[in-house]
């Protein structure tokens, strides 16, 4: 026998369950939301281009705008497309053009087309979209959402009012986390919250996903649990890596780090990210040696991103570190002379 009970919100990912429904509920980028709210109140909404890192509120902002524009029936006036899935010119010529070219009966004003992850659209599709935006401005407004604005052709950028969504401030992420922790009765320590904030890097979506994953897997959440759940090296692991690179000779240091990497399941990319944070403001190294080391980090990261072997890149990382130590030592000796 089938139950008539409605699906519970408890089954929803917290990212969706706690997604802000109105512009007032958004915890960050108040200058952007206030500007857009003024556009809506004055009835002069332009085409919009939202860009910035993931998890900074771009999609939540435009959905809140849609609710303010159209009320409870906003879905009938909004077309959402994820351009990373449907990114070819046929989508622009068929779905988008057909939707933009028709007017809704008994509804005044314009419809809204949201193109998420638009930086994945092909050049042909973007060029076709430029003409559609010009031709159907009376019927429709576009909101183009992307992570990398450089991948959007200048012709589209010039037709939109651009807003950059920067990473969310830690205190703003924390205020939202505190509300969810209290609402979901999450048993988490202060160092666990600090680890969440550190790993999220201003990405609200990542913070909520990690928090929900930890809550599902553990009854008690602390710093170690957060790092274990995400697979990131803990601060004590980073200290161990730095110590063995500094004190042990090359082959032993390589063996120690590689053993830890395999046993703990760390990706070299994650180790590199944590080392970057460690050395960025480390005053034990001279400015020149830090510049050299950080430059080498960027080269290793690029090679890892293009399919380079983790073993060879670990050797490169270790060799670069040894050279940086030598540079710092030579500079100190010259200063003493």
C-alpha positions in Angstrom: 0.0 0.0 0.0 1.4 3.4 -1.0 1.7 6.1 1.6 0.2 9.5 1.0 2.9 11.1 3.2 4.9 13.9 1.5 8.6 13.5 1.2 10.4 14.8 4.2 12.8 17.6 4.1 15.1 15.5 6.2 16.1 13.6 3.1 17.3 16.7 1.3 20.9 17.7 1.1 21.5 20.6 3.5 22.7 22.7 0.6 19.1 22.6 -0.8 17.3 22.4 2.6 18.9 25.6 3.8 19.2 27.5 0.5 18.1 31.1 1.0 14.7 31.8 -0.4 14.8 35.6 -0.3 17.4 38.2 -0.9 17.2 39.2 2.8 18.2 35.7 3.8 21.5 35.8 1.8 24.3 36.2 4.3 26.9 37.8 2.0 27.4 40.3 -0.9 24.9 42.7 0.5 26.1 45.4 -2.0 25.2 43.1 -4.9 21.8 42.0 -3.6 20.8 45.6 -2.7 21.7 46.8 -6.2 19.7 44.0 -7.9 16.8 44.6 -5.5 16.8 48.3 -6.6 16.7 47.1 -10.3 13.6 44.9 -9.5 11.8 47.6 -7.5 12.3 50.2 -10.3 11.3 47.7 -13.0 14.5 48.0 -15.0 16.3 44.6 -14.6 19.1 44.2 -17.2 20.7 41.1 -18.5 23.0 39.8 -15.6 26.4 38.1 -15.5 27.3 36.5 -12.2 30.9 35.2 -11.9 33.2 34.0 -9.1 34.3 30.8 -7.3 31.9 28.0 -6.6 29.7 28.1 -3.5 29.6 31.9 -3.2 25.8 32.3 -3.7 25.5 33.0 -7.4 22.6 30.6 -8.1 20.9 31.3 -4.8 20.9 35.0 -5.6 19.2 34.7 -9.0 16.6 32.2 -7.6 15.8 34.6 -4.8 15.5 37.3 -7.4 13.1 35.1 -9.4 10.9 34.6 -6.3 10.8 38.4 -5.7 10.0 39.1 -9.4 7.2 36.5 -9.9 6.1 35.3 -6.5 5.0 31.8 -5.8 4.5 30.9 -9.5 8.1 31.9 -10.4 8.8 28.5 -11.9 6.4 29.1 -14.8 8.3 32.3 -15.7 11.9 30.9 -15.4 13.9 28.6 -17.6 16.9 27.0 -16.0 19.7 25.4 -18.1 23.0 23.9 -16.9 25.2 24.9 -19.8 27.8 22.3 -18.9 25.4 19.5 -19.9 23.7 21.4 -22.8 26.3 23.6 -24.2 26.0 23.3 -28.0 24.6 25.7 -30.6 21.5 23.5 -31.0 20.4 24.3 -27.5 20.6 28.0 -28.2 18.8 27.7 -31.6 16.0 25.5 -30.4 15.3 25.5 -26.6 16.5 29.0 -25.7 15.3 30.8 -28.9 11.8 29.1 -28.8 11.4 30.0 -25.1 12.6 33.6 -25.6 10.4 34.1 -28.6 7.1 33.3 -27.0 5.1 35.3 -24.5 3.2 33.9 -21.5 -0.6 34.5 -21.7 -2.1 36.5 -18.8 1.4 37.5 -17.7 2.9 40.9 -18.2 6.6 41.7 -18.1 9.5 39.5 -19.1 10.6 35.9 -18.5 13.9 34.9 -17.1 16.5 32.4 -18.5 19.2 31.2 -16.2 22.3 29.8 -17.8 24.4 28.1 -15.1 28.0 27.1 -15.7 27.9 29.1 -18.9 31.7 29.1 -19.2 31.4 25.6 -20.5 29.4 26.8 -23.6 31.1 26.5 -26.9 32.2 29.6 -28.8 29.5 29.0 -31.5 26.8 28.7 -28.9 27.9 32.0 -27.2 27.9 33.8 -30.5 24.4 32.5 -31.3 23.3 33.6 -27.8 24.5 37.1 -28.4 21.9 37.6 -31.2 19.1 36.0 -29.2 19.8 38.4 -26.3 19.5 41.4 -28.7 16.4 40.2 -30.5 14.2 39.1 -27.6 15.0 41.8 -25.0 11.3 42.7 -24.7 10.3 39.2 -23.8 13.2 37.8 -21.7 16.1 38.6 -19.5 19.2 36.4 -19.2 21.3 35.6 -16.2 24.6 34.1 -17.2 26.4 32.3 -14.3 30.0 31.2 -14.5 33.2 30.6 -12.5 35.6 32.1 -15.1 34.5 35.3 -16.8 37.4 35.1 -19.1 35.7 32.2 -20.9 32.7 34.3 -21.7 33.1 36.1 -25.1 33.4 40.0 -24.8 30.2 40.4 -26.9 28.1 38.7 -24.2 29.9 40.4 -21.4 29.2 43.8 -22.9 25.4 43.1 -23.0 25.2 42.2 -19.3 25.6 44.0 -16.0 28.5 42.1 -14.3 28.7 41.2 -10.6 31.6 39.4 -9.1 30.9 37.1 -6.2 34.0 36.8 -4.1 34.6 34.0 -1.5 32.3 34.4 1.5 33.9 35.8 4.6 34.6 33.3 7.4 32.4 35.0 9.9 29.5 35.0 7.5 30.0 31.2 6.8 30.2 30.6 10.5 27.0 32.4 11.3 25.1 30.2 8.8 26.9 27.1 10.1 25.9 28.0 13.7 22.3 28.2 12.7 22.3 24.8 10.9 24.3 23.2 13.7 21.7 24.3 16.2 18.8 23.4 14.0 20.1 19.9 13.2 21.5 19.3 16.7 25.0 18.6 15.4 27.5 17.6 18.1 30.6 19.5 17.0 33.6 21.0 18.8 35.0 24.5 18.3 38.1 23.1 16.6 35.8 21.1 14.3 34.1 24.3 13.2 37.5 26.0 12.7 38.6 23.1 10.5 35.4 23.4 8.5 35.9 27.1 8.0 39.6 26.6 7.0 38.8 23.8 4.5 35.8 25.6 2.9 37.9 28.6 1.8 34.8 30.8 1.5 32.8 28.1 -0.3 29.5 27.8 1.6 28.4 24.7 -0.4 31.6 22.8 0.5 31.2 23.7 4.2 27.6 22.4 4.3 28.4 19.3 2.4 31.3 18.4 4.6 29.3 19.2 7.8 26.4 16.9 6.6 28.8 14.1 5.6 30.5 14.3 9.1 27.2 14.4 10.9 26.0 11.3 8.9 29.1 9.3 9.6 30.0 10.3 13.2 28.1 11.1 16.4 30.8 13.4 17.6 32.7 15.8 15.3 36.1 17.3 16.0 39.0 18.6 14.0 40.4 15.1 13.2 37.0 13.9 12.1 36.6 16.8 9.6 40.0 16.1 8.1 39.4 12.4 8.0 36.1 12.8 6.3 37.5 15.1 3.6 40.8 13.2 3.1 42.8 16.4 3.7 46.1 16.3 5.7 45.8 17.5 9.3 48.0 20.2 10.6 50.1 17.6 12.4 50.6 15.7 9.1 51.8 18.9 7.4 54.2 19.5 10.3 55.5 15.9 9.9 56.0 16.4 6.1 57.9 19.7 6.6 60.1 18.2 9.3 61.1 15.2 7.2 61.8 17.4 4.2 63.9 19.7 6.4 65.9 17.2 8.4 66.1 13.9 6.4 68.2 13.3 3.3 66.4 13.1 0.0 65.7 9.4 -0.3 64.5 9.0 3.3 62.3 12.0 3.1 60.8 10.8 -0.1 60.1 7.4 1.4 58.5 8.9 4.5 56.2 11.2 2.6 55.3 8.6 0.0 54.5 6.0 2.7 52.2 8.5 4.5 50.5 9.4 1.2 49.7 5.8 0.4 48.7 4.7 3.9 46.5 7.8 4.6 45.1 8.1 1.1 46.3 11.7 0.6 46.3 13.1 -2.9 49.5 15.0 -3.7 47.4 17.9 -4.8 45.9 18.2 -1.3 49.4 18.0 0.3 50.6 20.7 -2.0 47.7 23.0 -1.1 48.4 22.6 2.6 52.1 23.2 2.1 51.3 26.3 0.1 49.3 27.7 3.0 52.1 26.8 5.4 54.9 28.5 3.5 53.0 31.5 2.2 53.7 33.5 5.4 56.5 31.4 6.9 59.3 33.8 8.0 61.8 31.0 8.5 62.6 31.3 4.8 63.9 34.4 3.1 61.7 36.2 0.6 63.7 35.0 -2.4 63.6 31.3 -1.3 59.8 31.6 -0.7 59.3 33.1 -4.1 61.3 30.3 -5.7 59.4 27.6 -3.7 55.9 29.0 -4.4 56.8 29.3 -8.1 57.8 25.6 -8.1 54.5 24.8 -6.3 52.6 26.3 -9.2 54.5 24.4 -11.8 54.0 21.1 -9.9 50.2 21.9 -9.5 50.0 22.5 -13.3 51.8 19.2 -14.1 49.5 17.3 -11.7 46.5 18.9 -13.4 47.6 17.8 -16.8 48.1 14.2 -15.8 51.7 14.1 -14.4 52.8 11.2 -12.2 52.4 11.8 -8.5 55.6 10.0 -7.7 57.7 12.2 -10.1 56.0 15.4 -8.9 56.7 14.4 -5.3 60.3 14.1 -6.2 60.1 17.5 -7.8 58.5 19.0 -4.7 61.1 17.5 -2.5 64.0 18.7 -4.7 62.6 22.2 -4.9 62.3 22.3 -1.1 65.9 21.2 -0.7 67.1 23.9 -3.2 65.0 26.5 -1.3 66.7 25.5 2.0 70.1 25.9 0.4 69.1 29.4 -1.0 68.0 30.5 2.5 71.1 29.2 4.1 73.4 31.0 1.6 71.5 34.2 2.1 71.8 34.0 5.9 75.6 33.4 5.6 76.0 36.4 3.3 74.0 38.5 5.8 76.4 37.4 8.6 79.4 38.4 6.6 
